[in-house]
Amino acid sequence: MSTLKVNGLQDASGGNASTAAELNSGRCKVWINFNGSSNTIFDSYNVSSITDNGSGNHTINFSITMANNDYALVTNQRLDTSGGAPNIVHTGNEHDDNTTTSAKILQGTGNQNAAGGSGSSVDCSSIAVAVFG
């Protein structure tokens, strides 16, 4: 295997220059798609494991060390349509619990037709997380 070492990249016309640092800071460093009910990892990149902290509460453990804990974390999850009206499943990040080697996420439901703040913590069957930083 060969290694390509450059300080910057440009397109064929010589414009649109990017430094190696810009390319590195803009790429996804960690991602995972997993089942929160069984804690089965479908696929991942730079993830060593997931920790089940209880219903709707998981920690994603990185196999790399981030520069700091102020990274951007993006989540998505499967919509729960069981039991009548669709429940909107929310997944959030507990920034204060982030470290350079892990991130904590919480999942919960709330009925979209319910008045007030009804809902509960729940494990989702498909959760996707991407970390940029």
N, CA, C and O atoms as a GROMACS GRO file, in nm:
protein
  532
    1MET      N    1   0.084  -0.116   0.000
    1MET     CA    2   0.000   0.000   0.000
    1MET      C    3   0.089   0.123   0.000
    1MET      O    4   0.191   0.126   0.069
    2SER      N    5   0.052   0.223  -0.076
    2SER     CA    6   0.127   0.348  -0.084
    2SER      C    7   0.064   0.452   0.006
    2SER      O    8  -0.055   0.445   0.038
    3THR      N    9   0.144   0.548   0.046
    3THR     CA   10   0.096   0.660   0.127
    3THR      C   11   0.113   0.787   0.048
    3THR      O   12   0.221   0.813  -0.007
    4LEU      N   13   0.008   0.866   0.041
    4LEU     CA   14   0.010   0.994  -0.027
    4LEU      C   15   0.020   1.103   0.078
    4LEU      O   16  -0.067   1.113   0.165
    5LYS      N   17   0.125   1.185   0.072
    5LYS     CA   18   0.145   1.292   0.169
    5LYS      C   19   0.144   1.425   0.095
    5LYS      O   20   0.227   1.449   0.008
    6VAL      N   21   0.048   1.512   0.131
    6VAL     CA   22   0.036   1.644   0.067
    6VAL      C   23   0.000   1.747   0.173
    6VAL      O   24  -0.054   1.713   0.278
    7ASN      N   25   0.030   1.872   0.145
    7ASN     CA   26  -0.008   1.982   0.234
    7ASN      C   27  -0.139   2.045   0.193
    7ASN      O   28  -0.202   2.114   0.274
    8GLY      N   29  -0.182   2.023   0.070
    8GLY     CA   30  -0.307   2.080   0.023
    8GLY      C   31  -0.353   2.012  -0.104
    8GLY      O   32  -0.275   1.943  -0.170
    9LEU      N   33  -0.478   2.032  -0.138
    9LEU     CA   34  -0.538   1.975  -0.259
    9LEU      C   35  -0.610   2.084  -0.334
    9LEU      O   36  -0.666   2.176  -0.274
   10GLN      N   37  -0.610   2.075  -0.468
   10GLN     CA   38  -0.684   2.166  -0.553
   10GLN      C   39  -0.755   2.083  -0.659
   10GLN      O   40  -0.718   1.969  -0.686
   11ASP      N   41  -0.860   2.144  -0.719
   11ASP     CA   42  -0.924   2.075  -0.830
   11ASP      C   43  -0.836   2.088  -0.955
   11ASP      O   44  -0.732   2.154  -0.950
   12ALA      N   45  -0.875   2.027  -1.066
   12ALA     CA   46  -0.794   2.022  -1.187
   12ALA      C   47  -0.763   2.160  -1.245
   12ALA      O   48  -0.661   2.177  -1.311
   13SER      N   49  -0.850   2.259  -1.222
   13SER     CA   50  -0.826   2.394  -1.275
   13SER      C   51  -0.735   2.476  -1.185
   13SER      O   52  -0.703   2.590  -1.219
   14GLY      N   53  -0.694   2.422  -1.071
   14GLY     CA   54  -0.607   2.494  -0.979
   14GLY      C   55  -0.682   2.576  -0.876
   14GLY      O   56  -0.619   2.648  -0.798
   15GLY      N   57  -0.813   2.567  -0.873
   15GLY     CA   58  -0.895   2.641  -0.776
   15GLY      C   59  -0.945   2.550  -0.666
   15GLY      O   60  -0.906   2.433  -0.658
   16ASN      N   61  -1.032   2.603  -0.584
   16ASN     CA   62  -1.097   2.527  -0.477
   16ASN      C   63  -0.996   2.451  -0.391
   16ASN      O   64  -1.006   2.330  -0.374
   17ALA      N   65  -0.900   2.523  -0.339
   17ALA     CA   66  -0.796   2.461  -0.258
   17ALA      C   67  -0.848   2.423  -0.120
   17ALA      O   68  -0.931   2.494  -0.062
   18SER      N   69  -0.800   2.312  -0.069
   18SER     CA   70  -0.831   2.266   0.066
   18SER      C   71  -0.702   2.216   0.129
   18SER      O   72  -0.623   2.147   0.065
   19THR      N   73  -0.684   2.251   0.253
   19THR     CA   74  -0.568   2.198   0.325
   19THR      C   75  -0.603   2.061   0.382
   19THR      O   76  -0.720   2.026   0.395
   20ALA      N   77  -0.501   1.987   0.416
   20ALA     CA   78  -0.524   1.856   0.479
   20ALA      C   79  -0.599   1.873   0.610
   20ALA      O   80  -0.683   1.790   0.644
   21ALA      N   81  -0.569   1.980   0.685
   21ALA     CA   82  -0.638   2.005   0.812
   21ALA      C   83  -0.786   2.031   0.791
   21ALA      O   84  -0.869   1.983   0.868
   22GLU      N   85  -0.821   2.105   0.685
   22GLU     CA   86  -0.963   2.130   0.656
   22GLU      C   87  -1.035   2.002   0.619
   22GLU      O   88  -1.147   1.978   0.664
   23LEU      N   89  -0.972   1.920   0.539
   23LEU     CA   90  -1.033   1.793   0.501
   23LEU      C   91  -1.052   1.703   0.622
   23LEU      O   92  -1.156   1.639   0.637
   24ASN      N   93  -0.954   1.699   0.708
   24ASN     CA   94  -0.961   1.614   0.826
   24ASN      C   95  -1.067   1.662   0.924
   24ASN      O   96  -1.139   1.580   0.982
   25SER      N   97  -1.079   1.793   0.945
   25SER     CA   98  -1.175   1.843   1.043
   25SER      C   99  -1.319   1.832   0.994
   25SER      O  100  -1.412   1.834   1.075
   26GLY      N  101  -1.340   1.820   0.864
   26GLY     CA  102  -1.476   1.813   0.812
   26GLY      C  103  -1.529   1.673   0.790
   26GLY      O  104  -1.645   1.656   0.752
   27ARG      N  105  -1.447   1.574   0.812
   27ARG     CA  106  -1.496   1.438   0.786
   27ARG      C  107  -1.555   1.376   0.913
   27ARG      O  108  -1.522   1.415   1.025
   28CYS      N  109  -1.640   1.279   0.892
   28CYS     CA  110  -1.701   1.208   1.004
   28CYS      C  111  -1.595   1.121   1.070
   28CYS      O  112  -1.531   1.039   1.004
   29LYS      N  113  -1.577   1.139   1.200
   29LYS     CA  114  -1.473   1.065   1.272
   29LYS      C  115  -1.523   0.934   1.330
   29LYS      O  116  -1.448   0.836   1.338
   30VAL      N  117  -1.651   0.932   1.371
   30VAL     CA  118  -1.710   0.814   1.434
   30VAL      C  119  -1.853   0.802   1.384
   30VAL      O  120  -1.924   0.902   1.376
   31TRP      N  121  -1.897   0.681   1.350
   31TRP     CA  122  -2.039   0.659   1.322
   31TRP      C  123  -2.077   0.518   1.361
   31TRP      O  124  -1.994   0.427   1.365
   32ILE      N  125  -2.206   0.503   1.390
   32ILE     CA  126  -2.258   0.373   1.431
   32ILE      C  127  -2.406   0.364   1.394
   32ILE      O  128  -2.478   0.463   1.397
   33ASN      N  129  -2.450   0.244   1.360
   33ASN     CA  130  -2.591   0.211   1.345
   33ASN      C  131  -2.611   0.086   1.430
   33ASN      O  132  -2.549  -0.017   1.405
   34PHE      N  133  -2.700   0.096   1.531
   34PHE     CA  134  -2.715  -0.017   1.622
   34PHE      C  135  -2.860  -0.032   1.668
   34PHE      O  136  -2.941   0.059   1.653
   35ASN      N  137  -2.890  -0.149   1.723
   35ASN     CA  138  -3.020  -0.180   1.781
   35ASN      C  139  -3.011  -0.153   1.930
   35ASN      O  140  -2.936  -0.221   2.001
   36GLY      N  141  -3.086  -0.054   1.979
   36GLY     CA  142  -3.081  -0.017   2.119
   36GLY      C  143  -3.150  -0.116   2.210
   36GLY      O  144  -3.127  -0.115   2.331
   37SER      N  145  -3.234  -0.203   2.155
   37SER     CA  146  -3.302  -0.304   2.236
   37SER      C  147  -3.210  -0.422   2.266
   37SER      O  148  -3.205  -0.471   2.379
   38SER      N  149  -3.138  -0.467   2.163
   38SER     CA  150  -3.050  -0.584   2.180
   38SER      C  151  -2.902  -0.544   2.193
   38SER      O  152  -2.817  -0.628   2.219
   39ASN      N  153  -2.874  -0.415   2.173
   39ASN     CA  154  -2.736  -0.363   2.174
   39ASN      C  155  -2.649  -0.428   2.068
   39ASN      O  156  -2.528  -0.442   2.086
   40THR      N  157  -2.711  -0.468   1.957
   40THR     CA  158  -2.641  -0.525   1.844
   40THR      C  159  -2.593  -0.413   1.753
   40THR      O  160  -2.673  -0.328   1.712
   41ILE      N  161  -2.466  -0.412   1.721
   41ILE     CA  162  -2.411  -0.313   1.628
   41ILE      C  163  -2.427  -0.367   1.487
   41ILE      O  164  -2.373  -0.472   1.452
   42PHE      N  165  -2.504  -0.293   1.403
   42PHE     CA  166  -2.522  -0.332   1.263
   42PHE      C  167  -2.396  -0.302   1.184
   42PHE      O  168  -2.347  -0.386   1.108
   43ASP      N  169  -2.343  -0.182   1.201
   43ASP     CA  170  -2.220  -0.140   1.135
   43ASP      C  171  -2.166  -0.019   1.209
   43ASP      O  172  -2.242   0.053   1.275
   44SER      N  173  -2.036   0.005   1.199
   44SER     CA  174  -1.977   0.118   1.271
   44SER      C  175  -1.841   0.152   1.214
   44SER      O  176  -1.782   0.076   1.136
   45TYR      N  177  -1.791   0.268   1.256
   45TYR     CA  178  -1.657   0.313   1.220
   45TYR      C  179  -1.599   0.384   1.342
   45TYR      O  180  -1.660   0.477   1.394
   46ASN      N  181  -1.484   0.342   1.387
   46ASN     CA  182  -1.415   0.398   1.504
   46ASN      C  183  -1.497   0.387   1.632
   46ASN      O  184  -1.491   0.474   1.718
   47VAL      N  185  -1.574   0.279   1.645
   47VAL     CA  186  -1.649   0.250   1.766
   47VAL      C  187  -1.595   0.120   1.824
   47VAL      O  188  -1.585   0.019   1.755
   48SER      N  189  -1.560   0.124   1.953
   48SER     CA  190  -1.510   0.002   2.017
   48SER      C  191  -1.624  -0.079   2.078
   48SER      O  192  -1.618  -0.202   2.080
   49SER      N  193  -1.728  -0.010   2.130
   49SER     CA  194  -1.841  -0.080   2.192
   49SER      C  195  -1.951   0.020   2.225
   49SER      O  196  -1.932   0.142   2.214
   50ILE      N  197  -2.066  -0.033   2.266
   50ILE     CA  198  -2.173   0.050   2.322
   50ILE      C  199  -2.203  -0.004   2.462
   50ILE      O  200  -2.192  -0.123   2.488
   51THR      N  201  -2.241   0.088   2.550
   51THR     CA  202  -2.277   0.050   2.686
   51THR      C  203  -2.424   0.080   2.706
   51THR      O  204  -2.470   0.191   2.678
   52ASP      N  205  -2.500  -0.018   2.755
   52ASP     CA  206  -2.642   0.000   2.787
   52ASP      C  207  -2.650   0.049   2.931
   52ASP      O  208  -2.622  -0.026   3.024
   53ASN      N  209  -2.690   0.175   2.949
   53ASN     CA  210  -2.701   0.235   3.082
   53ASN      C  211  -2.842   0.227   3.140
   53ASN      O  212  -2.869   0.282   3.246
   54GLY      N  213  -2.932   0.157   3.069
   54GLY     CA  214  -3.072   0.150   3.111
   54GLY      C  215  -3.161   0.181   2.992
   54GLY      O  216  -3.111   0.211   2.884
   55SER      N  217  -3.290   0.175   3.011
   55SER     CA  218  -3.386   0.197   2.904
   55SER      C  219  -3.366   0.334   2.840
   55SER      O  220  -3.372   0.437   2.907
   56GLY      N  221  -3.342   0.334   2.708
   56GLY     CA  222  -3.326   0.458   2.635
   56GLY      C  223  -3.200   0.536   2.665
   56GLY      O  224  -3.194   0.656   2.641
   57ASN      N  225  -3.099   0.470   2.718
   57ASN     CA  226  -2.978   0.539   2.763
   57ASN      C  227  -2.856   0.456   2.723
   57ASN      O  228  -2.834   0.346   2.774
   58HIS      N  229  -2.775   0.509   2.631
   58HIS     CA  230  -2.659   0.437   2.581
   58HIS      C  231  -2.536   0.526   2.577
   58HIS      O  232  -2.546   0.648   2.560
   59THR      N  233  -2.420   0.466   2.594
   59THR     CA  234  -2.293   0.534   2.575
   59THR      C  235  -2.222   0.468   2.459
   59THR      O  236  -2.208   0.346   2.454
   60ILE      N  237  -2.176   0.550   2.364
   60ILE     CA  238  -2.099   0.502   2.251
   60ILE      C  239  -1.952   0.523   2.284
   60ILE      O  240  -1.909   0.636   2.308
   61ASN      N  241  -1.877   0.415   2.286
   61ASN     CA  242  -1.735   0.419   2.320
   61ASN      C  243  -1.652   0.420   2.191
   61ASN      O  244  -1.667   0.332   2.107
   62PHE      N  245  -1.566   0.521   2.177
   62PHE     CA  246  -1.486   0.539   2.056
   62PHE      C  247  -1.358   0.456   2.064
   62PHE      O  248  -1.305   0.432   2.172
   63SER      N  249  -1.309   0.414   1.949
   63SER     CA  250  -1.179   0.348   1.942
   63SER      C  251  -1.068   0.449   1.908
   63SER      O  252  -0.952   0.411   1.893
   64ILE      N  253  -1.105   0.576   1.897
   64ILE     CA  254  -1.009   0.685   1.876
   64ILE      C  255  -1.031   0.788   1.986
   64ILE      O  256  -1.129   0.781   2.061
   65THR      N  257  -0.940   0.883   1.997
   65THR     CA  258  -0.955   0.991   2.093
   65THR      C  259  -0.979   1.121   2.018
   65THR      O  260  -0.898   1.161   1.935
   66MET      N  261  -1.091   1.186   2.047
   66MET     CA  262  -1.124   1.314   1.985
   66MET      C  263  -1.037   1.424   2.047
   66MET      O  264  -0.985   1.405   2.157
   67ALA      N  265  -1.022   1.537   1.979
   67ALA     CA  266  -0.939   1.646   2.029
   67ALA      C  267  -0.998   1.711   2.154
   67ALA      O  268  -0.924   1.759   2.240
   68ASN      N  269  -1.131   1.711   2.166
   68ASN     CA  270  -1.200   1.766   2.283
   68ASN      C  271  -1.340   1.708   2.287
   68ASN      O  272  -1.374   1.624   2.203
   69ASN      N  273  -1.423   1.750   2.382
   69ASN     CA  274  -1.559   1.695   2.392
   69ASN      C  275  -1.664   1.788   2.331
   69ASN      O  276  -1.783   1.770   2.357
   70ASP      N  277  -1.622   1.885   2.252
   70ASP     CA  278  -1.714   1.979   2.190
   70ASP      C  279  -1.747   1.943   2.046
   70ASP      O  280  -1.779   2.031   1.966
   71TYR      N  281  -1.738   1.816   2.012
   71TYR     CA  282  -1.769   1.771   1.878
   71TYR      C  283  -1.919   1.781   1.848
   71TYR      O  284  -2.001   1.791   1.939
   72ALA      N  285  -1.952   1.778   1.720
   72ALA     CA  286  -2.093   1.777   1.677
   72ALA      C  287  -2.138   1.632   1.666
   72ALA      O  288  -2.071   1.550   1.603
   73LEU      N  289  -2.251   1.602   1.727
   73LEU     CA  290  -2.306   1.467   1.726
   73LEU      C  291  -2.445   1.473   1.664
   73LEU      O  292  -2.530   1.550   1.709
   74VAL      N  293  -2.468   1.392   1.562
   74VAL     CA  294  -2.595   1.390   1.489
   74VAL      C  295  -2.659   1.253   1.510
   74VAL      O  296  -2.593   1.150   1.497
   75THR      N  297  -2.789   1.252   1.541
   75THR     CA  298  -2.858   1.125   1.566
   75THR      C  299  -2.980   1.111   1.477
   75THR      O  300  -3.037   1.209   1.430
   76ASN      N  301  -3.019   0.988   1.455
   76ASN     CA  302  -3.143   0.956   1.386
   76ASN      C  303  -3.190   0.821   1.440
   76ASN      O  304  -3.108   0.742   1.487
   77GLN      N  305  -3.318   0.795   1.432
   77GLN     CA  306  -3.372   0.671   1.486
   77GLN      C  307  -3.498   0.632   1.411
   77GLN      O  308  -3.557   0.712   1.338
   78ARG      N  309  -3.537   0.508   1.430
   78ARG     CA  310  -3.656   0.455   1.365
   78ARG      C  311  -3.781   0.509   1.432
   78ARG      O  312  -3.785   0.520   1.555
   79LEU      N  313  -3.884   0.541   1.354
   79LEU     CA  314  -4.013   0.586   1.405
   79LEU      C  315  -4.089   0.466   1.459
   79LEU      O  316  -4.103   0.364   1.392
   80ASP      N  317  -4.139   0.478   1.581
   80ASP     CA  318  -4.216   0.371   1.645
   80ASP      C  319  -4.363   0.388   1.610
   80ASP      O  320  -4.425   0.486   1.650
   81THR      N  321  -4.420   0.294   1.534
   81THR     CA  322  -4.560   0.304   1.494
   81THR      C  323  -4.647   0.199   1.563
   81THR      O  324  -4.759   0.174   1.518
   82SER      N  325  -4.599   0.139   1.667
   82SER     CA  326  -4.679   0.037   1.735
   82SER      C  327  -4.781   0.101   1.828
   82SER      O  328  -4.759   0.210   1.880
   83GLY      N  329  -4.892   0.034   1.849
   83GLY     CA  330  -4.991   0.076   1.949
   83GLY      C  331  -5.078   0.193   1.909
   83GLY      O  332  -5.111   0.276   1.993
   84GLY      N  333  -5.116   0.203   1.781
   84GLY     CA  334  -5.207   0.310   1.742
   84GLY      C  335  -5.136   0.427   1.677
   84GLY      O  336  -5.059   0.409   1.583
   85ALA      N  337  -5.161   0.548   1.729
   85ALA     CA  338  -5.102   0.668   1.670
   85ALA      C  339  -4.950   0.661   1.677
   85ALA      O  340  -4.894   0.613   1.776
   86PRO      N  341  -4.883   0.709   1.572
   86PRO     CA  342  -4.737   0.703   1.572
   86PRO      C  343  -4.676   0.779   1.690
   86PRO      O  344  -4.717   0.890   1.723
   87ASN      N  345  -4.579   0.717   1.753
   87ASN     CA  346  -4.502   0.784   1.855
   87ASN      C  347  -4.379   0.846   1.788
   87ASN      O  348  -4.313   0.782   1.707
   88ILE      N  349  -4.351   0.969   1.821
   88ILE     CA  350  -4.230   1.033   1.772
   88ILE      C  351  -4.117   0.995   1.868
   88ILE      O  352  -4.125   1.021   1.988
   89VAL      N  353  -4.016   0.934   1.814
   89VAL     CA  354  -3.902   0.893   1.894
   89VAL      C  355  -3.797   1.002   1.888
   89VAL      O  356  -3.758   1.045   1.779
   90HIS      N  357  -3.753   1.047   2.002
   90HIS     CA  358  -3.652   1.152   2.010
   90HIS      C  359  -3.522   1.091   2.060
   90HIS      O  360  -3.522   1.012   2.154
   91THR      N  361  -3.413   1.128   1.997
   91THR     CA  362  -3.281   1.088   2.045
   91THR      C  363  -3.201   1.214   2.068
   91THR      O  364  -3.195   1.301   1.980
   92GLY      N  365  -3.141   1.225   2.183
   92GLY     CA  366  -3.064   1.343   2.216
   92GLY      C  367  -2.928   1.306   2.273
   92GLY      O  368  -2.904   1.192   2.312
   93ASN      N  369  -2.842   1.405   2.277
   93ASN     CA  370  -2.706   1.387   2.327
   93ASN      C  371  -2.691   1.461   2.458
   93ASN      O  372  -2.735   1.575   2.471
   94GLU      N  373  -2.630   1.396   2.555
   94GLU     CA  374  -2.598   1.458   2.683
   94GLU      C  375  -2.458   1.517   2.675
   94GLU      O  376  -2.360   1.453   2.714
   95HIS      N  377  -2.448   1.642   2.624
   95HIS     CA  378  -2.317   1.703   2.600
   95HIS      C  379  -2.229   1.703   2.724
   95HIS      O  380  -2.109   1.678   2.715
   96ASP      N  381  -2.286   1.730   2.840
   96ASP     CA  382  -2.206   1.735   2.963
   96ASP      C  383  -2.143   1.600   2.997
   96ASP      O  384  -2.046   1.595   3.072
   97ASP      N  385  -2.198   1.492   2.942
   97ASP     CA  386  -2.144   1.359   2.966
   97ASP      C  387  -2.046   1.314   2.858
   97ASP      O  388  -1.988   1.206   2.868
   98ASN      N  389  -2.026   1.398   2.753
   98ASN     CA  390  -1.930   1.364   2.648
   98ASN      C  391  -1.789   1.367   2.703
   98ASN      O  392  -1.755   1.450   2.787
   99THR      N  393  -1.707   1.275   2.655
   99THR     CA  394  -1.564   1.277   2.682
   99THR      C  395  -1.493   1.270   2.548
   99THR      O  396  -1.558   1.266   2.444
  100THR      N  397  -1.363   1.268   2.549
  100THR     CA  398  -1.289   1.256   2.423
  100THR      C  399  -1.294   1.113   2.368
  100THR      O  400  -1.252   1.089   2.256
  101THR      N  401  -1.346   1.018   2.449
  101THR     CA  402  -1.352   0.879   2.405
  101THR      C  403  -1.491   0.817   2.410
  101THR      O  404  -1.507   0.698   2.386
  102SER      N  405  -1.594   0.899   2.442
  102SER     CA  406  -1.730   0.844   2.444
  102SER      C  407  -1.834   0.956   2.439
  102SER      O  408  -1.805   1.072   2.469
  103ALA      N  409  -1.956   0.917   2.399
  103ALA     CA  410  -2.069   1.009   2.397
  103ALA      C  411  -2.193   0.937   2.447
  103ALA      O  412  -2.213   0.819   2.417
  104LYS      N  413  -2.274   1.007   2.524
  104LYS     CA  414  -2.396   0.949   2.580
  104LYS      C  415  -2.517   1.000   2.501
  104LYS      O  416  -2.528   1.120   2.473
  105ILE      N  417  -2.607   0.909   2.466
  105ILE     CA  418  -2.731   0.948   2.398
  105ILE      C  419  -2.850   0.891   2.474
  105ILE      O  420  -2.841   0.786   2.537
  106LEU      N  421  -2.960   0.962   2.467
  106LEU     CA  422  -3.086   0.922   2.531
  106LEU      C  423  -3.195   0.914   2.426
  106LEU      O  424  -3.199   0.996   2.334
  107GLN      N  425  -3.285   0.815   2.439
  107GLN     CA  426  -3.398   0.801   2.349
  107GLN      C  427  -3.527   0.799   2.429
  107GLN      O  428  -3.532   0.748   2.541
  108GLY      N  429  -3.631   0.855   2.371
  108GLY     CA  430  -3.761   0.854   2.436
  108GLY      C  431  -3.871   0.878   2.336
  108GLY      O  432  -3.846   0.923   2.225
  109THR      N  433  -3.994   0.847   2.376
  109THR     CA  434  -4.108   0.866   2.288
  109THR      C  435  -4.202   0.969   2.348
  109THR      O  436  -4.202   0.995   2.468
  110GLY      N  437  -4.282   1.024   2.263
  110GLY     CA  438  -4.390   1.113   2.301
  110GLY      C  439  -4.495   1.104   2.193
  110GLY      O  440  -4.463   1.121   2.075
  111ASN      N  441  -4.619   1.077   2.228
  111ASN     CA  442  -4.726   1.064   2.130
  111ASN      C  443  -4.751   1.199   2.066
  111ASN      O  444  -4.773   1.298   2.136
  112GLN      N  445  -4.746   1.204   1.933
  112GLN     CA  446  -4.763   1.331   1.864
  112GLN      C  447  -4.902   1.390   1.883
  112GLN      O  448  -4.920   1.510   1.861
  113ASN      N  449  -5.000   1.312   1.923
  113ASN     CA  450  -5.136   1.362   1.944
  113ASN      C  451  -5.167   1.390   2.090
  113ASN      O  452  -5.276   1.435   2.124
  114ALA      N  453  -5.071   1.365   2.176
  114ALA     CA  454  -5.096   1.380   2.320
  114ALA      C  455  -5.085   1.526   2.362
  114ALA      O  456  -5.001   1.601   2.311
  115ALA      N  457  -5.169   1.564   2.455
  115ALA     CA  458  -5.159   1.698   2.515
  115ALA      C  459  -5.057   1.692   2.626
  115ALA      O  460  -5.053   1.596   2.704
  116GLY      N  461  -4.974   1.793   2.635
  116GLY     CA  462  -4.876   1.796   2.743
  116GLY      C  463  -4.752   1.718   2.709
  116GLY      O  464  -4.724   1.693   2.592
  117GLY      N  465  -4.678   1.681   2.808
  117GLY     CA  466  -4.547   1.620   2.790
  117GLY      C  467  -4.545   1.471   2.811
  117GLY      O  468  -4.453   1.421   2.876
  118SER      N  469  -4.643   1.397   2.760
  118SER     CA  470  -4.642   1.253   2.781
  118SER      C  471  -4.528   1.189   2.703
  118SER      O  472  -4.488   1.240   2.599
  119GLY      N  473  -4.477   1.082   2.753
  119GLY     CA  474  -4.370   1.011   2.687
  119GLY      C  475  -4.288   0.934   2.788
  119GLY      O  476  -4.309   0.947   2.909
  120SER      N  477  -4.195   0.855   2.739
  120SER     CA  478  -4.112   0.776   2.829
  120SER      C  479  -3.982   0.739   2.761
  120SER      O  480  -3.969   0.748   2.639
  121SER      N  481  -3.884   0.696   2.841
  121SER     CA  482  -3.758   0.645   2.787
  121SER      C  483  -3.785   0.512   2.719
  121SER      O  484  -3.865   0.432   2.768
  122VAL      N  485  -3.718   0.488   2.608
  122VAL     CA  486  -3.741   0.366   2.533
  122VAL      C  487  -3.616   0.332   2.453
  122VAL      O  488  -3.545   0.421   2.407
  123ASP      N  489  -3.590   0.202   2.436
  123ASP     CA  490  -3.484   0.156   2.349
  123ASP      C  491  -3.538   0.148   2.207
  123ASP      O  492  -3.643   0.086   2.185
  124CYS      N  493  -3.470   0.208   2.112
  124CYS     CA  494  -3.512   0.206   1.972
  124CYS      C  495  -3.446   0.089   1.900
  124CYS      O  496  -3.335   0.048   1.935
  125SER      N  497  -3.515   0.036   1.800
  125SER     CA  498  -3.462  -0.081   1.730
  125SER      C  499  -3.356  -0.044   1.627
  125SER      O  500  -3.283  -0.131   1.580
  126SER      N  501  -3.346   0.083   1.591
  126SER     CA  502  -3.243   0.126   1.497
  126SER      C  503  -3.205   0.269   1.528
  126SER      O  504  -3.287   0.360   1.514
  127ILE      N  505  -3.080   0.290   1.571
  127ILE     CA  506  -3.030   0.422   1.607
  127ILE      C  507  -2.902   0.446   1.527
  127ILE      O  508  -2.812   0.363   1.525
  128ALA      N  509  -2.896   0.560   1.461
  128ALA     CA  510  -2.777   0.598   1.386
  128ALA      C  511  -2.716   0.724   1.450
  128ALA      O  512  -2.788   0.818   1.483
  129VAL      N  513  -2.586   0.724   1.468
  129VAL     CA  514  -2.514   0.836   1.528
  129VAL      C  515  -2.390   0.864   1.445
  129VAL      O  516  -2.318   0.772   1.405
  130ALA      N  517  -2.364   0.993   1.418
  130ALA     CA  518  -2.243   1.036   1.349
  130ALA      C  519  -2.176   1.146   1.430
  130ALA      O  520  -2.244   1.234   1.483
  131VAL      N  521  -2.043   1.141   1.441
  131VAL     CA  522  -1.968   1.237   1.521
  131VAL      C  523  -1.868   1.310   1.431
  131VAL      O  524  -1.789   1.246   1.362
  132PHE      N  525  -1.873   1.442   1.432
  132PHE     CA  526  -1.782   1.527   1.356
  132PHE      C  527  -1.705   1.615   1.454
  132PHE      O  528  -1.762   1.667   1.549
  133GLY      N  529  -1.576   1.631   1.431
  133GLY     CA  530  -1.501   1.719   1.519
  133GLY      C  531  -1.354   1.722   1.488
  133GLY      O  532  -1.278   1.792   1.554
   0.00000   0.00000   0.00000
